[in-house]
Amino acid sequence: METVEALVQAVIPLSYARTSPGIFTGLLELLVENDINLPSETLSLIVDEASGLASGRVRDVRWRLIDLALKLDFDIFLGGSNQRRRGNLIHAIGHASDGNNDQILKTLEALIESYAKARNLGGFIEMWAKELQSRAALWESDAVAKMVGDRLEKNLSAFQIERIFKEACEAGSDLNWVLIDALLRGVRTDATEAKIKKYLPKVVDTAETSTSGWRRWRVLLRVIQIDNTAVDQGFIQRVKPSAKEDVDPRETLFFKELQIALSGSNGVSPPEDALAIALPSTSSAPWTGSVNDISNRNLCLALNTGYVNNWLESIEHIGSLPAKEEFVDRFLDSALHSKDNEKSLITARDLWLGMLANGEFFELPTLKGKYLICFT
């Protein structure tokens, strides 16, 4: 390690950090690729001089360099004596304007993984909960919530998760729905579900009075997966999504999925308007499958994706024949007007063909009958 440090200082003096910072990014890439470490002091100097974090200006930050530094030695950010460097990184993340920037997200994932490796994922969640109060785009990103959720049960015990969930439920009159959503989607074992079940009534009660956007509906979807008695059938009559013209399409998506799912869990017919959606634009636009990419142009496709993958049988149980026929007509029309797209995109045509390949579809009399009428 001393040889590497001496070579670095001889070949790339730190005086180059501000004039040619890209040299240091290339150096760290070589070190990561070859599993070679640098002394913490040297790596800290490189980060302080070449990363742009100390400037306080987000446009100066070199996210790739920080990503690599975290992989080489996360203690230079997480160690007790490195609060200023960690604070500068947290500040930069909170002020990053583009939550879809791949490199920024990779750097943030490296930070989350660093907390996990340090056996302190709970520490990251505590810090994240505070930063979420700023409503910064990157902290609220669904991608970040998934990163946390995917690591939750791998790094925390059921007792630790229960404590974090309890604190999140008792944080105030309204809930931090980004955090609650991430925690619930990260809980995947029966043992942990049993631990948090007692707090679900608080979540449901708060959702009924909250006006905080689309995530509360997705939270309720997860709640009834854990406990199908937690939400009564009258809930969707008492509470509706925003009626504003510019309502986030994700709010419409998850509310309608909740209508279908709640009916199935209570053994009653779904309301007819669960299938109805009035949009001024075409519904044949493709979709990436990401919640972040849902728009009014692909909302119908996103809804149909959920219906086809999860709730075909529930749709069959809707009492009104016209509602089911209109669903098939609209779905088929979208499929016929779909254009060829990249394989990574979901189209109505692909979804329709996938539905026909599903044997369950042909066991549902009304849907099968409408399909046969269209093609005979």
C-alpha positions in Angstrom: 0.0 0.0 0.0 2.9 2.4 0.8 4.3 1.7 -2.7 0.9 2.6 -4.3 0.7 5.8 -2.3 4.2 6.8 -3.2 3.5 6.1 -6.9 0.4 8.2 -6.8 2.1 11.1 -5.2 5.0 10.9 -7.6 3.0 10.5 -10.8 -0.1 12.5 -10.0 0.7 15.3 -7.5 -2.3 16.5 -5.5 -1.7 19.9 -7.0 -3.4 18.6 -10.1 -6.6 17.9 -8.2 -8.3 21.2 -9.1 -6.9 21.6 -12.6 -7.2 18.0 -13.8 -9.6 16.2 -11.5 -10.5 13.6 -14.1 -7.0 12.1 -13.6 -7.9 11.1 -10.1 -11.2 9.5 -11.2 -9.3 7.4 -13.6 -6.8 6.4 -10.9 -9.6 5.4 -8.5 -11.2 3.3 -11.2 -8.0 1.4 -11.7 -7.7 0.8 -7.9 -11.3 -0.5 -7.6 -10.9 -2.7 -10.7 -7.7 -4.3 -9.2 -9.0 -4.4 -5.6 -6.1 -2.1 -4.4 -6.6 0.2 -1.5 -5.1 3.5 -0.6 -4.4 4.8 2.9 -7.4 6.6 4.2 -5.5 9.9 4.6 -4.5 9.9 0.9 -8.0 9.0 -0.3 -9.4 11.7 1.9 -7.1 14.3 0.4 -8.1 13.2 -3.1 -11.8 13.5 -2.3 -11.4 16.8 -0.5 -9.4 18.3 -3.4 -10.9 16.7 -6.5 -14.5 15.8 -5.7 -16.0 19.3 -5.7 -17.9 18.6 -2.5 -16.1 21.2 -0.4 -17.2 23.9 -2.9 -20.8 23.7 -1.8 -21.9 23.9 -5.4 -23.7 20.9 -6.8 -22.7 21.6 -10.4 -19.0 21.1 -9.3 -19.5 17.7 -7.7 -17.8 14.7 -9.4 -20.2 11.9 -8.5 -18.2 9.1 -10.1 -15.2 9.9 -8.0 -17.2 9.9 -4.8 -18.8 6.6 -5.9 -15.4 5.0 -6.3 -14.1 6.5 -3.1 -17.0 5.0 -1.1 -16.2 1.6 -2.6 -12.5 1.9 -1.7 -13.0 3.1 1.9 -16.5 4.2 3.1 -15.0 5.2 6.5 -13.7 8.4 5.0 -17.4 9.5 4.9 -19.0 7.5 7.7 -16.3 7.6 10.4 -16.9 9.7 13.5 -14.2 12.2 12.6 -15.5 12.7 9.1 -18.8 14.5 9.8 -18.0 17.5 7.6 -17.2 15.4 4.5 -20.4 13.3 5.1 -22.4 16.5 5.6 -21.1 18.0 2.4 -22.2 14.8 0.5 -25.6 14.8 2.1 -26.0 18.5 1.2 -25.1 17.8 -2.4 -27.5 14.9 -2.7 -30.3 17.1 -1.3 -29.6 19.9 -3.8 -29.1 17.7 -6.9 -31.8 18.7 -9.4 -32.1 15.6 -11.4 -33.3 12.5 -9.5 -33.0 10.4 -12.7 -29.3 11.0 -13.2 -27.8 7.5 -13.3 -24.5 8.4 -11.8 -25.9 10.3 -8.9 -28.2 7.4 -8.1 -25.2 5.0 -8.3 -23.3 7.2 -5.9 -26.3 7.2 -3.5 -26.6 3.5 -3.8 -22.9 3.2 -2.9 -23.6 5.3 0.2 -26.5 3.2 1.3 -24.5 0.0 0.7 -21.7 1.6 2.8 -24.0 2.1 5.7 -25.2 -1.5 5.3 -21.6 -2.8 5.3 -20.9 -0.8 8.4 -23.9 -2.6 10.1 -25.7 0.8 10.4 -28.5 0.7 7.8 -30.7 2.0 10.6 -28.4 5.0 10.8 -29.0 5.8 7.1 -32.7 5.4 7.5 -32.7 7.8 10.5 -30.7 10.4 8.4 -32.9 9.8 5.4 -36.1 10.4 7.4 -34.8 13.8 8.4 -33.7 14.7 4.8 -37.1 13.7 3.5 -38.6 16.7 5.3 -36.9 18.9 2.7 -39.0 17.3 -0.1 -35.8 17.1 -2.3 -36.4 15.2 -5.5 -33.5 12.8 -5.1 -34.3 11.8 -1.6 -38.0 11.1 -2.6 -37.0 9.1 -5.6 -38.6 5.7 -5.9 -35.3 4.3 -6.9 -33.8 5.3 -3.5 -36.8 3.8 -1.7 -36.2 0.5 -3.5 -32.5 0.6 -2.6 -33.4 0.8 1.1 -36.2 -1.7 0.9 -34.1 -4.3 -0.9 -31.5 -4.1 2.0 -34.0 -3.9 4.9 -34.4 -7.5 6.0 -30.9 -8.5 4.9 -29.3 -6.0 7.3 -31.8 -5.4 10.1 -33.5 -7.8 12.5 -37.3 -8.0 12.8 -37.0 -6.2 16.2 -35.0 -3.4 14.6 -37.4 -3.0 11.7 -40.3 -2.9 14.2 -38.7 -0.1 16.1 -38.0 1.9 13.0 -41.6 1.4 11.7 -43.1 2.3 15.1 -41.1 5.5 15.2 -42.2 6.3 11.6 -45.8 5.8 12.6 -45.6 8.0 15.6 -43.6 10.8 14.0 -46.6 13.3 13.6 -50.2 13.9 12.6 -49.4 13.0 9.0 -46.9 10.2 8.0 -43.8 10.4 5.9 -45.3 8.3 3.1 -42.0 7.9 1.3 -40.5 6.2 4.3 -43.5 4.2 5.3 -43.8 2.9 1.6 -40.2 1.9 1.5 -40.4 0.1 4.9 -43.5 -1.8 3.9 -42.2 -2.9 0.6 -39.0 -4.0 2.2 -40.8 -6.3 4.7 -41.0 -9.7 3.0 -41.1 -12.4 5.6 -44.0 -13.5 7.8 -42.0 -13.0 11.0 -41.4 -9.3 10.3 -44.9 -8.8 9.0 -46.2 -10.1 12.3 -44.1 -7.6 14.2 -45.4 -4.6 12.4 -49.0 -5.7 12.0 -50.1 -3.9 15.2 -49.1 -0.5 13.7 -51.2 -0.9 10.5 -54.4 0.6 11.9 -52.5 3.9 12.6 -51.3 3.9 8.9 -54.9 3.3 7.7 -56.4 6.0 9.9 -53.8 8.5 8.8 -54.3 7.7 5.1 -57.9 8.5 5.5 -57.3 12.1 6.5 -54.0 12.7 4.6 -53.8 14.7 1.4 -50.2 13.6 0.7 -50.3 12.3 -2.8 -50.0 8.9 -4.5 -47.8 6.9 -2.1 -50.5 6.6 0.5 -52.5 4.5 -2.0 -49.6 2.2 -2.7 -49.0 1.9 1.0 -52.6 0.7 1.5 -52.1 -1.9 -1.3 -49.2 -3.3 0.7 -51.2 -3.0 4.0 -54.0 -5.3 2.7 -51.4 -7.8 1.5 -50.1 -8.1 5.0 -53.5 -7.9 6.7 -56.6 -8.2 4.4 -58.9 -7.0 7.3 -57.0 -3.8 7.9 -58.9 -1.6 5.4 -62.7 -1.9 5.3 -64.7 -1.8 2.0 -66.2 1.6 2.8 -62.8 3.2 2.8 -62.8 3.8 -0.9 -66.2 5.4 -0.7 -65.1 7.8 2.1 -61.8 8.7 0.6 -61.1 9.6 -3.0 -58.0 10.8 -4.9 -57.6 14.4 -5.8 -60.1 15.7 -8.4 -57.7 18.4 -9.7 -57.1 18.4 -13.5 -53.4 18.2 -13.0 -53.5 15.3 -10.5 -50.5 13.0 -10.6 -51.4 10.0 -12.8 -49.8 7.7 -10.2 -52.5 8.7 -7.7 -55.1 7.5 -10.2 -53.2 4.3 -10.9 -52.8 3.2 -7.3 -56.2 4.2 -6.2 -57.8 2.1 -8.9 -55.5 -0.8 -8.1 -56.6 -0.4 -4.5 -60.3 -0.5 -5.5 -59.7 -3.8 -7.3 -57.5 -5.3 -4.6 -59.7 -4.3 -1.7 -62.7 -5.8 -3.3 -60.9 -9.1 -3.8 -59.7 -9.2 -0.2 -63.3 -8.6 1.1 -64.9 -11.0 -1.4 -67.2 -8.4 -3.0 -67.5 -7.2 -6.6 -65.2 -4.3 -7.5 -66.9 -1.0 -8.2 -67.5 -0.4 -11.9 -65.5 2.8 -12.0 -62.4 0.8 -11.1 -62.0 0.1 -14.8 -63.1 3.5 -16.1 -60.6 6.2 -16.8 -61.2 9.4 -18.8 -58.1 10.7 -20.5 -58.0 13.3 -23.3 -54.9 11.7 -24.9 -54.1 8.4 -26.4 -53.5 5.4 -24.2 -51.3 3.5 -26.6 -48.0 5.1 -25.6 -45.4 2.6 -24.4 -44.2 2.4 -20.8 -40.8 1.5 -19.3 -42.5 -0.2 -16.3 -41.1 2.4 -13.9 -43.5 4.3 -11.6 -41.4 7.4 -12.3 -42.3 7.2 -16.0 -46.1 7.1 -15.7 -47.9 9.9 -17.5 -51.4 10.5 -18.8 -50.3 9.1 -22.1 -49.4 5.7 -20.7 -51.7 5.6 -17.6 -54.2 3.2 -19.2 -51.3 0.9 -20.1 -49.9 1.0 -16.6 -53.4 0.2 -15.2 -53.9 -2.7 -17.7 -50.5 -4.1 -16.7 -51.6 -4.3 -13.1 -54.9 -5.8 -14.0 -53.5 -8.4 -16.3 -50.7 -9.5 -13.9 -52.8 -9.5 -10.7 -56.5 -9.0 -11.0 -58.1 -10.6 -14.1 -60.3 -12.7 -11.9 -61.4 -9.7 -9.9 -62.4 -7.9 -13.1 -64.5 -10.9 -14.1 -66.5 -10.4 -10.9 -67.5 -6.8 -11.7 -71.3 -6.9 -11.9 -71.8 -4.8 -15.0 -71.3 -6.5 -18.3 -70.9 -3.1 -20.2 -68.0 -2.1 -17.9 -66.1 -5.4 -18.7 -66.9 -5.1 -22.4 -65.6 -1.5 -22.4 -62.4 -2.6 -20.7 -61.8 -5.3 -23.4 -62.7 -2.9 -26.2 -60.3 -0.2 -24.9 -57.6 -2.6 -24.2 -57.8 -4.2 -27.7 -58.0 -0.8 -29.4 -54.7 0.2 -27.6 -53.1 -3.1 -28.7 -54.1 -2.6 -32.3 -52.7 0.9 -32.4 -49.4 0.0 -30.7 -46.3 0.7 -32.6 -43.1 -1.4 -32.6 -40.8 -0.1 -29.8 -37.6 -1.1 -28.1 -37.8 -4.5 -26.4 -37.3 -2.8 -23.0 -40.6 -1.0 -23.3 -44.0 -2.4 -22.4 -46.7 -1.9 -25.1 -50.4 -2.7 -25.1 -49.8 -5.3 -27.9 -47.2 -7.1 -25.8 -49.5 -7.0 -22.8 -52.5 -8.3 -24.8 -50.5 -11.2 -26.2 -49.2 -12.0 -22.8 -52.8 -12.1 -21.4 -53.9 -14.4 -24.2 -51.0 -16.7 -23.4 -52.3 -16.9 -19.8 -54.6 -19.8 -19.3 -56.5 -18.0 -16.6 -58.0 -15.6 -19.2 -59.9 -18.4 -20.9 -61.3 -19.6 -17.7 -63.1 -16.2 -17.2 -66.4 -16.5 -19.2 -67.2 -12.8 -19.7 -63.8 -11.7 -20.8 -63.3 -14.7 -23.0 -66.7 -14.3 -24.6 -66.1 -10.6 -25.4 -62.7 -11.5 -26.9 -64.3 -14.3 -29.1 -67.0 -11.9 -30.3 -64.3 -9.5 -31.5 -62.5 -12.1 -33.5 -65.4 -14.2 -35.0 
